[in-house]
């Protein structure tokens, strides 16, 4: 089905880093009806992907963009392969894949449901000190954040606007009732065994908890 005005879609940037699959993404709101998901991928690839490569390690290879609707009955996922040479530009060894750069997305409204963020992989070892990103990677990361804002907020794009999407909760399913002990009884003992492990009444012992 064609997109409708106000429809929210998710754009995912997928690639590889140090042999592992990586991705990050954003949500966008359709400003007009009938716009194709491919138009968002085209705009993002032209305007934002160059900023992504400038901000990430040369060990990052960006493979494709995926755009999917959050609306029931919306268009199926659109996939847009990126050119083979879409590789990060920052040379030198990259930090392990669990390390990422953070970009926060603000709406001007207070509350967790009104704030977003995305994590960009590919931190160059020489562009950080004491766990903080420094130039030149910090400069490029700021350019990525500012470029995304310029191109997809306000009047930056005619068809799509960057948004913070907070989905509704699934239907509440009450937990099953606890199993109740319906009677009391006692059982005669027939053995007592000593244990060599020192225990504590704080419910902690060697090999259990910390």
Secondary structure, DSSP 8 states (H G I E B T S, - for coil): ----TT-EEEEEEEEEETTEEEEEEEEEEESSTT--HHHHHHHHHHHTHHHHHHHSBTTEEEEEEEEEE-STT----EEEE--TT-B--B-S-B--TT-EEEEEE--SS-SGGG-EEEEEE--BGGGEETTEE-TTHHHHHHHHHHHHHHHHSTTS-SSEEEE---------------------------------S-B-TTS-BTTB--
